Amino acid sequence: MLSKVDADGTLLTGWCLYSGQKGAVVSRDAEFAAFVAARYRALVRTGLLMTGDNGHAEDLAQSALIKTYLAWGRIRDPENAEAFARTTLVRLALRARQRRWNSELATGQVPDAASATVDGTGPSDLVLDVRRALARLPADQRAVLVLRYLDDQSEAQTAQLLGISQGTVKSRASRGLASLRQAGLLDREGRTP
């Protein structure tokens, strides 16, 4: 528990993290709420790309945020908070993948036969095709591709988040990208097939 004397002599007590401005105090809950408001959508997106299911992605993001809140007193830097939440989300997703049967791919609507293939008809089809291709990858390759290319993490950051070496990140990324090329998804992105 931290306390601080304000400029007018008022004693401010409770869980506080200093915002960096002279005399300004931000409560633990307010600072965490600001963090959640800023990062929730990105965490859900990462969860969605890891699992392919909106509901499960939101559950993962909420579970990761609960664990982040419980550790909030130990987290001093907002970048550390984001890394902690993202690492927790990825670990929860990988753990759930090991325990859960998931041979179905949830979508908002039942796709017709034409959109079930990679046919280049539009951006919404590309999104579905990428989700399907990611769902077919092994969980470790999917985690690397999502963190490296969709969350813009460096090789070192991805290795640290997953607790693996940079060489393992490179090999899993290479294998995952080869699978996406084989599915025809990388040829549709800016290059002619």
C-alpha positions as CSV (number, residue, x, y, z in Angstrom):
1,M,0.0,0.0,0.0
2,L,1.4,3.4,-1.0
3,S,0.5,6.8,0.4
4,K,1.3,10.3,-0.7
5,V,0.9,13.8,0.6
6,D,-0.9,16.1,-1.9
7,A,0.3,19.7,-2.5
8,D,-2.3,21.0,-0.1
9,G,-1.2,18.6,2.7
10,T,-4.0,16.0,2.2
11,L,-2.8,12.5,2.8
12,L,-3.8,10.2,-0.1
13,T,-3.8,6.5,0.8
14,G,-4.7,3.2,-0.8
15,W,-3.4,1.2,-3.8
16,C,-1.8,3.9,-5.9
17,L,0.4,4.1,-8.9
18,Y,1.8,7.5,-9.8
19,S,1.0,8.8,-13.2
20,G,4.2,10.8,-13.5
21,Q,2.7,14.2,-13.0
22,K,3.5,16.1,-9.9
23,G,0.9,15.6,-7.2
24,A,-1.2,13.3,-9.4
25,V,-2.3,9.9,-8.1
26,V,-4.1,7.3,-10.1
27,S,-5.9,4.5,-8.3
28,R,-5.1,0.9,-9.1
29,D,-8.6,0.2,-10.4
30,A,-8.7,3.4,-12.6
31,E,-5.3,2.6,-14.1
32,F,-6.3,-1.0,-14.8
33,A,-9.6,0.1,-16.3
34,A,-7.6,2.4,-18.7
35,F,-5.4,-0.5,-19.6
36,V,-8.4,-2.8,-20.3
37,A,-10.0,-0.1,-22.4
38,A,-6.9,0.3,-24.5
39,R,-5.9,-3.4,-24.9
40,Y,-9.1,-5.5,-24.6
41,R,-9.8,-5.6,-28.4
42,A,-6.2,-6.5,-29.2
43,L,-6.3,-9.3,-26.7
44,V,-9.6,-10.6,-28.0
45,R,-8.2,-10.5,-31.6
46,T,-5.2,-12.5,-30.6
47,G,-7.5,-15.0,-28.8
48,L,-9.7,-15.2,-31.9
49,L,-6.7,-15.9,-34.1
50,M,-5.4,-18.5,-31.7
51,T,-8.8,-20.3,-31.3
52,G,-11.0,-19.4,-34.2
53,D,-14.0,-18.9,-31.9
54,N,-15.3,-15.5,-30.8
55,G,-16.7,-16.7,-27.5
56,H,-13.6,-18.6,-26.5
57,A,-11.5,-15.7,-27.5
58,E,-13.4,-13.4,-25.2
59,D,-13.2,-16.0,-22.4
60,L,-9.4,-16.2,-22.9
61,A,-9.1,-12.4,-22.9
62,Q,-11.1,-12.1,-19.7
63,S,-9.2,-14.8,-17.9
64,A,-5.9,-13.2,-19.0
65,L,-7.1,-9.8,-17.7
66,I,-8.2,-11.4,-14.3
67,K,-4.7,-12.8,-13.9
68,T,-3.2,-9.5,-14.9
69,Y,-5.4,-7.6,-12.4
70,L,-4.2,-10.0,-9.6
71,A,-0.6,-9.2,-10.6
72,W,-1.2,-5.5,-11.1
73,G,0.5,-4.5,-7.9
74,R,3.8,-6.1,-9.2
75,I,3.5,-4.5,-12.7
76,R,4.9,-1.0,-12.9
77,D,5.3,-0.4,-16.6
78,P,2.3,-0.5,-19.0
79,E,4.4,-2.4,-21.6
80,N,5.0,-5.1,-18.9
81,A,1.3,-5.3,-18.3
82,E,0.6,-5.8,-22.0
83,A,3.3,-8.5,-22.2
84,F,2.0,-10.2,-19.1
85,A,-1.6,-10.2,-20.4
86,R,-0.5,-11.4,-23.8
87,T,1.7,-14.2,-22.4
88,T,-1.1,-15.3,-20.1
89,L,-3.6,-15.4,-23.0
90,V,-1.3,-17.4,-25.2
91,R,-0.5,-19.9,-22.5
92,L,-4.2,-20.3,-21.6
93,A,-5.1,-20.8,-25.3
94,L,-2.4,-23.4,-25.7
95,R,-3.4,-25.2,-22.5
96,A,-7.1,-25.1,-23.5
97,R,-6.1,-26.5,-26.9
98,Q,-4.6,-29.5,-25.3
99,R,-7.7,-30.3,-23.2
100,R,-10.5,-29.3,-25.5
101,W,-12.0,-31.1,-28.5
102,N,-12.3,-28.5,-31.3
103,S,-12.7,-30.1,-34.7
104,E,-15.4,-27.5,-35.5
105,L,-14.7,-24.0,-36.7
106,A,-17.3,-21.5,-35.5
107,T,-18.4,-18.9,-38.0
108,G,-21.1,-16.2,-37.8
109,Q,-22.9,-17.8,-40.7
110,V,-22.9,-21.1,-42.6
111,P,-20.6,-20.7,-45.6
112,D,-21.8,-21.8,-49.0
113,A,-19.6,-24.2,-51.0
114,A,-18.0,-21.4,-53.1
115,S,-16.7,-19.5,-50.0
116,A,-15.3,-22.7,-48.4
117,T,-12.4,-22.6,-50.9
118,V,-9.7,-20.0,-51.6
119,D,-11.2,-18.4,-54.6
120,G,-10.3,-14.7,-54.3
121,T,-13.8,-13.3,-54.2
122,G,-13.3,-10.6,-51.5
123,P,-11.7,-9.5,-48.2
124,S,-14.3,-11.2,-46.0
125,D,-13.5,-14.5,-47.7
126,L,-9.8,-13.9,-47.1
127,V,-10.5,-13.4,-43.4
128,L,-12.4,-16.7,-43.2
129,D,-9.8,-18.5,-45.3
130,V,-7.0,-17.2,-42.9
131,R,-9.0,-18.3,-39.9
132,R,-9.6,-21.8,-41.4
133,A,-5.9,-22.1,-42.4
134,L,-4.7,-21.0,-38.9
135,A,-7.2,-23.5,-37.3
136,R,-5.6,-26.3,-39.3
137,L,-2.1,-25.5,-38.1
138,P,-0.6,-27.1,-34.9
139,A,-1.1,-24.9,-31.9
140,D,2.6,-24.0,-31.6
141,Q,2.9,-22.9,-35.2
142,R,-0.3,-20.9,-34.9
143,A,0.9,-19.1,-31.8
144,V,4.1,-18.1,-33.5
145,L,2.4,-16.8,-36.7
146,V,-0.2,-14.9,-34.7
147,L,2.3,-13.2,-32.5
148,R,5.0,-12.6,-35.2
149,Y,2.9,-11.5,-38.1
150,L,-0.6,-10.5,-36.8
151,D,0.5,-8.9,-33.5
152,D,3.7,-7.5,-34.9
153,Q,6.0,-9.0,-32.2
154,S,9.7,-9.4,-33.0
155,E,11.3,-12.9,-32.9
156,A,12.9,-12.1,-29.5
157,Q,9.5,-10.9,-28.1
158,T,7.7,-14.0,-29.5
159,A,10.4,-16.3,-28.1
160,Q,10.1,-14.6,-24.7
161,L,6.3,-14.7,-24.7
162,L,6.2,-18.4,-25.6
163,G,9.2,-19.4,-23.5
164,I,11.1,-20.9,-26.5
165,S,14.3,-20.0,-28.4
166,Q,14.5,-17.6,-31.3
167,G,15.6,-20.5,-33.5
168,T,12.4,-22.4,-32.6
169,V,10.4,-19.3,-33.5
170,K,12.0,-19.2,-36.9
171,S,11.4,-22.9,-37.6
172,R,7.8,-22.8,-36.5
173,A,7.2,-19.6,-38.5
174,S,8.8,-21.2,-41.6
175,R,6.6,-24.4,-41.3
176,G,3.5,-22.4,-40.7
177,L,4.1,-20.0,-43.6
178,A,4.8,-23.0,-45.8
179,S,1.4,-24.4,-44.8
180,L,-0.3,-21.1,-45.6
181,R,1.5,-21.0,-49.0
182,Q,0.3,-24.5,-49.7
183,A,-3.3,-23.4,-49.0
184,G,-2.8,-20.5,-51.5
185,L,-3.3,-17.7,-49.0
186,L,0.1,-16.0,-49.3
187,D,-0.2,-15.7,-53.1
188,R,-3.4,-13.7,-52.8
189,E,-1.8,-11.0,-50.6
190,G,-0.3,-8.6,-53.1
191,R,1.3,-11.1,-55.5
192,T,-0.1,-12.8,-58.5
193,P,-0.6,-16.6,-58.0
